[in-house]
Amino acid sequence: MQLEITHETHYSYQPAVETAQHVAHLRPPSTPHQQLLSHTLTITPTPSQLTQSLDVYGNLCSFFALQAVHDELSVVARSLVRTSMPVWPSSALTWEQVRERFRYRAGAQFSAASEFVFASPYVPRHPDFLAYAKPSFGPGVPLLAAAQNLMERIYDDFTYSSESTEVNTPAVEALALRKGVCQDFAHIMVACCRAMGLPARYVSGYLLTHPAPGQPRLIGSDASHAWASVYVPDQSGDLGWCDFDPTNNRAPGDDYVTLATGRDYSDVSPMRGVIHGGASHILSVAVTVMPLEPVSPPPPRPARASQNSDGSSQSQSQSQSSSWQPPTQQWQ
């Protein structure tokens, strides 16, 4: 399907910012299951410098500098992407076999996926991740079956609550709380896989959501999304990375758009930077994912609810997606 994504970021500063330097990950890549058809990045005020380059993980980064005094900053990324259903690999490798392939041995052939076995800023080593992961990784269980079981357990055991964590909440804290948002669930799944010696990476992107029957699609009401990806070494290249979305208990399909991949959120944050001035600021973000062709609504499924401070229920915004999952018999 063709999806048009508009990602708007707006900062208001008080007092004004004198100089600033920013890095943005806002350009979706072309991958085996998505093709970037067009992309524009509009920055106001106009930066004095704007360059683009690939980072170490293959994500396209935009670096821009602002040398003039400004009390507002607007960054609008518009992308048109054609997506297709990912081909799910057929692999009988057990998780122990994959772990052994990535166990350090002097003189062993280097694999780029090995970097995703180690701890990272948002995904540290901690015995609690190992303890939570172990029930999914029984002796001789195929890696993909174990990863799916882990995803299902996170979905069942955790509550989606948009007010329970912040962007910098440690993953081990979210694990203890048993609640969080998509970023937390992705970090927890990545941390659990790494605790078992398996390569896992963090994926940021977008998910096409569906309005309630009879309701119009609201502009700017979507949000960035995040999920986890586990590496299967008997597949070639990018096809070895298999995505799992523990927030929605499903494998991403053609209604997902990958934006960037890295060790954790710190590698792929949509925008970050350094400013001189602007001691106080207000940030607003609006995301719209719009299909350019008719899309059938997903089959109804029960939505988990989280509790607001007043006791009312709140459904997770990303739970309105399709319930497609790869057939489990491929993993047996």
Secondary structure as GFF3:
##gff-version 3
##sequence-region A 1 332
A	DSSP	beta_strand	2	24	.	.	.	ID=ss1
A	DSSP	beta_strand	34	44	.	.	.	ID=ss2
A	DSSP	beta_strand	49	54	.	.	.	ID=ss3
A	DSSP	beta_strand	60	66	.	.	.	ID=ss4
A	DSSP	beta_strand	70	83	.	.	.	ID=ss5
A	DSSP	alpha_helix	95	101	.	.	.	ID=ss6
A	DSSP	three_ten_helix	112	117	.	.	.	ID=ss7
A	DSSP	alpha_helix	127	133	.	.	.	ID=ss8
A	DSSP	three_ten_helix	134	136	.	.	.	ID=ss9
A	DSSP	alpha_helix	143	157	.	.	.	ID=ss10
A	DSSP	beta_strand	159	160	.	.	.	ID=ss11
A	DSSP	alpha_helix	171	177	.	.	.	ID=ss12
A	DSSP	beta_strand	179	180	.	.	.	ID=ss13
A	DSSP	alpha_helix	182	195	.	.	.	ID=ss14
A	DSSP	beta_strand	200	207	.	.	.	ID=ss15
A	DSSP	beta_strand	224	231	.	.	.	ID=ss16
A	DSSP	three_ten_helix	237	240	.	.	.	ID=ss17
A	DSSP	beta_strand	241	244	.	.	.	ID=ss18
A	DSSP	beta_strand	256	262	.	.	.	ID=ss19
A	DSSP	alpha_helix	265	268	.	.	.	ID=ss20
A	DSSP	beta_strand	271	277	.	.	.	ID=ss21
A	DSSP	beta_strand	280	291	.	.	.	ID=ss22
A	DSSP	beta_strand	305	307	.	.	.	ID=ss23
A	DSSP	beta_strand	313	315	.	.	.	ID=ss24
A	DSSP	three_ten_helix	317	320	.	.	.	ID=ss25
A	DSSP	three_ten_helix	328	331	.	.	.	ID=ss26
###
